[in-house]
Amino acid sequence: MTIDPNIEARLIELETRLAFQENALAELSEALATSRLEAARNAELLRRALEELKQNRGDFFADPASEPPPPHY
């Protein structure tokens, strides 16, 4: 049994396209996984920065009653 050359060429073209699509899908999956890890790291860094800001808020905004009077008094 012989295969029609046109059908064989089409089959090879489809297999080639499928291989490229599988490769592209694997690359996109890897890029998405990397992006998710980076987003998680950034979220953790932001959480820590906000936590430190809350802890140090007292240093930035001192109670006006505890400050010495201005020099013109």
URURMO-V102069 format. One record per residue. N is the residue number from 1. SS is DSSP state (@ for helix, = for strand, . for the rest). PHI is phi as a letter, one per 30 degrees, with the letter a starting at -180 (NA if undefined). PSI is psi in degrees with one decimal (none if undefined). Layout:
# URURMO-V102069
((N,SS,PHI,PSI) (N,SS,PHI,PSI))
This chain:
# URURMO-V102069
((1,.,NA,127.4) (2,.,c,148.9) (3,.,c,136.5) (4,.,e,129.3) (5,@,e,-34.7) (6,@,d,-42.1) (7,@,d,-41.2) (8,@,d,-42.3) (9,@,d,-41.2) (10,@,d,-39.1) (11,@,d,-43.2) (12,@,d,-41.6) (13,@,d,-43.6) (14,@,d,-41.8) (15,@,d,-38.1) (16,@,d,-46.0) (17,@,d,-42.0) (18,@,d,-41.4) (19,@,d,-43.0) (20,@,d,-39.9) (21,@,d,-39.2) (22,@,d,-40.1) (23,@,d,-44.5) (24,@,d,-40.3) (25,@,d,-40.9) (26,@,d,-41.9) (27,@,d,-42.7) (28,@,d,-39.4) (29,@,d,-43.3) (30,@,d,-41.8) (31,@,d,-39.6) (32,@,d,-41.9) (33,@,d,-42.6) (34,@,d,-43.0) (35,@,d,-39.5) (36,@,d,-40.8) (37,@,d,-42.7) (38,@,d,-40.8) (39,@,d,-39.9) (40,@,d,-41.7) (41,@,d,-42.4) (42,@,d,-38.9) (43,@,d,-40.3) (44,@,d,-41.6) (45,@,d,-42.0) (46,@,d,-42.0) (47,@,d,-44.0) (48,@,d,-40.9) (49,@,d,-42.3) (50,@,d,-37.6) (51,@,d,-44.4) (52,@,d,-38.7) (53,@,d,-41.8) (54,@,d,-39.2) (55,@,d,-35.4) (56,@,c,3.0) (57,@,e,-36.6) (58,@,d,-33.2) (59,@,d,-34.1) (60,@,d,-36.1) (61,.,c,82.9) (62,.,d,156.0) (63,.,d,123.0) (64,@,e,-28.8) (65,@,d,-26.3) (66,@,d,-3.0) (67,.,d,148.8) (68,.,d,155.5) (69,.,d,157.1) (70,.,d,159.6) (71,.,d,-20.7) (72,.,d,1.0) (73,.,d,none))
